[in-house]
Amino acid sequence: MRLIALFLIALVLTAGCANRAPQPERVSLPPTPAEPVRPQPAAAPAAVPASPPVAEAVAAAPTPPAPPVAAQVSAAPAVAPPALLPPPAETVAAASTSPAQPIPAASSTRPDSDTPHALSGRLAVAGGEAGDLSAGVVYFVPDSGAKPPAPGRFAIYTQGKRFDPPLLVVPLGSTVAFPNSDPVRHNVHSRTPGAAFDLGFYGEGEAPARVFDRPGLVVVNCNVHRTMQTQVFVVPSAYQARPDASGRWRIEGLPGGRGTLHLWHPRAQAATVIVALPTSQGVDRMLTALPGAAR
């Protein structure tokens, strides 16, 4: 029995050894000269397709439309367009600079143009005796246009075969009547170019009238009595003054800027002076006496 048991054990061990391959010792055996086994890449499953590259996926995807401009503007804070913003201070100052004007700087500014100014001086007559200098007149006409004077109603009487007064200064557009206080008939008329008129013959108590709408001197005579003469000086500006007996005069309420000052006397040649306001200088002018002026 012992032999049979030993025999069976031997068969079992022999079968086990035959089934198990002998394992070489790693320390004592040298490496095998055969090529090393390279690992093969694992094949992707056939059912799952390979994913395309990222770049191709982005290119293939449709580009989303850009948001409307109005939405972008509304999303941003409200800012005025650059074209509507005021330019820098240096630009404004340069744009407002204007070339030099022929009038003085003080006269060209707006405040001085709106502020009333005064002008004064003295009128004299040389070369003859002019008599009372208050018979003259001085008036100013701004370059921008004279302020129209307020017309009025006046009268020159015919009495003792004379005109009274011998000189009358009236605003432009005024009406002048010529009452006849003599028991004789008169014929009042004028041959002054541009201002000629003829009132015809009329008797005592009658008073025909005439509107003087032309600036300057108008000489009036009587066709019946040739020695009768009077002068009507028509002033086209409200800026006027009469000199006193010594010839001094003063005009107030004048606008700023350039203008022409007119000086006139019945026994002298008229004169004009260019004046720029405001000015602190007086205007003194010596007029030349007319031939035949009283001495």
NORQUI-V495559 format. One record per residue. RES is the residue in three letters. NEAR is the number of other ideal C-beta (glycine too) atoms within 10 Angstrom. Layout:
# NORQUI-V495559
<<RES NEAR> <RES NEAR>>
This chain:
# NORQUI-V495559
<<MET 5> <ARG 6> <LEU 7> <ILE 8> <ALA 9> <LEU 10> <PHE 10> <LEU 10> <ILE 10> <ALA 10> <LEU 10> <VAL 10> <LEU 10> <THR 10> <ALA 10> <GLY 9> <CYS 10> <ALA 8> <ASN 7> <ARG 8> <ALA 7> <PRO 6> <GLN 6> <PRO 9> <GLU 7> <ARG 7> <VAL 5> <SER 6> <LEU 8> <PRO 5> <PRO 7> <THR 8> <PRO 5> <ALA 6> <GLU 6> <PRO 7> <VAL 6> <ARG 6> <PRO 6> <GLN 6> <PRO 6> <ALA 6> <ALA 6> <ALA 10> <PRO 7> <ALA 6> <ALA 5> <VAL 7> <PRO 8> <ALA 6> <SER 9> <PRO 10> <PRO 9> <VAL 8> <ALA 8> <GLU 10> <ALA 10> <VAL 9> <ALA 10> <ALA 8> <ALA 8> <PRO 5> <THR 7> <PRO 6> <PRO 6> <ALA 8> <PRO 9> <PRO 9> <VAL 8> <ALA 8> <ALA 10> <GLN 10> <VAL 10> <SER 9> <ALA 8> <ALA 8> <PRO 4> <ALA 6> <VAL 8> <ALA 8> <PRO 6> <PRO 6> <ALA 5> <LEU 6> <LEU 9> <PRO 8> <PRO 10> <PRO 9> <ALA 8> <GLU 8> <THR 10> <VAL 10> <ALA 10> <ALA 10> <ALA 9> <SER 7> <THR 6> <SER 7> <PRO 4> <ALA 7> <GLN 11> <PRO 7> <ILE 16> <PRO 16> <ALA 9> <ALA 13> <SER 20> <SER 17> <THR 12> <ARG 8> <PRO 8> <ASP 17> <SER 17> <ASP 9> <THR 13> <PRO 11> <HIS 19> <ALA 12> <LEU 22> <SER 15> <GLY 21> <ARG 18> <LEU 27> <ALA 17> <VAL 22> <ALA 10> <GLY 15> <GLY 17> <GLU 10> <ALA 23> <GLY 15> <ASP 13> <LEU 22> <SER 16> <ALA 21> <GLY 26> <VAL 21> <VAL 27> <TYR 24> <PHE 24> <VAL 19> <PRO 19> <ASP 13> <SER 12> <GLY 10> <ALA 21> <LYS 16> <PRO 12> <PRO 19> <ALA 10> <PRO 16> <GLY 11> <ARG 10> <PHE 17> <ALA 14> <ILE 20> <TYR 17> <THR 25> <GLN 11> <GLY 10> <LYS 13> <ARG 16> <PHE 24> <ASP 13> <PRO 14> <PRO 13> <LEU 16> <LEU 20> <VAL 19> <VAL 19> <PRO 19> <LEU 20> <GLY 17> <SER 21> <THR 15> <VAL 21> <ALA 15> <PHE 21> <PRO 18> <ASN 21> <SER 13> <ASP 17> <PRO 8> <VAL 11> <ARG 16> <HIS 26> <ASN 15> <VAL 25> <HIS 15> <SER 19> <ARG 12> <THR 16> <PRO 8> <GLY 8> <ALA 19> <ALA 11> <PHE 15> <ASP 12> <LEU 21> <GLY 12> <PHE 13> <TYR 17> <GLY 11> <GLU 13> <GLY 9> <GLU 15> <ALA 14> <PRO 14> <ALA 13> <ARG 21> <VAL 12> <PHE 23> <ASP 13> <ARG 16> <PRO 20> <GLY 18> <LEU 15> <VAL 23> <VAL 12> <VAL 23> <ASN 18> <CYS 21> <ASN 14> <VAL 15> <HIS 17> <ARG 8> <THR 8> <MET 19> <GLN 13> <THR 23> <GLN 19> <VAL 23> <PHE 20> <VAL 22> <VAL 22> <PRO 19> <SER 21> <ALA 16> <TYR 21> <GLN 19> <ALA 19> <ARG 13> <PRO 22> <ASP 14> <ALA 10> <SER 12> <GLY 23> <ARG 16> <TRP 24> <ARG 13> <ILE 20> <GLU 11> <GLY 10> <LEU 20> <PRO 21> <GLY 24> <GLY 20> <ARG 17> <GLY 25> <THR 15> <LEU 20> <HIS 20> <LEU 25> <TRP 21> <HIS 28> <PRO 17> <ARG 19> <ALA 25> <GLN 13> <ALA 15> <ALA 15> <THR 12> <VAL 15> <ILE 9> <VAL 21> <ALA 16> <LEU 23> <PRO 18> <THR 14> <SER 4> <GLN 9> <GLY 12> <VAL 18> <ASP 13> <ARG 17> <MET 15> <LEU 23> <THR 14> <ALA 19> <LEU 15> <PRO 7> <GLY 8> <ALA 17> <ALA 9> <ARG 9>>
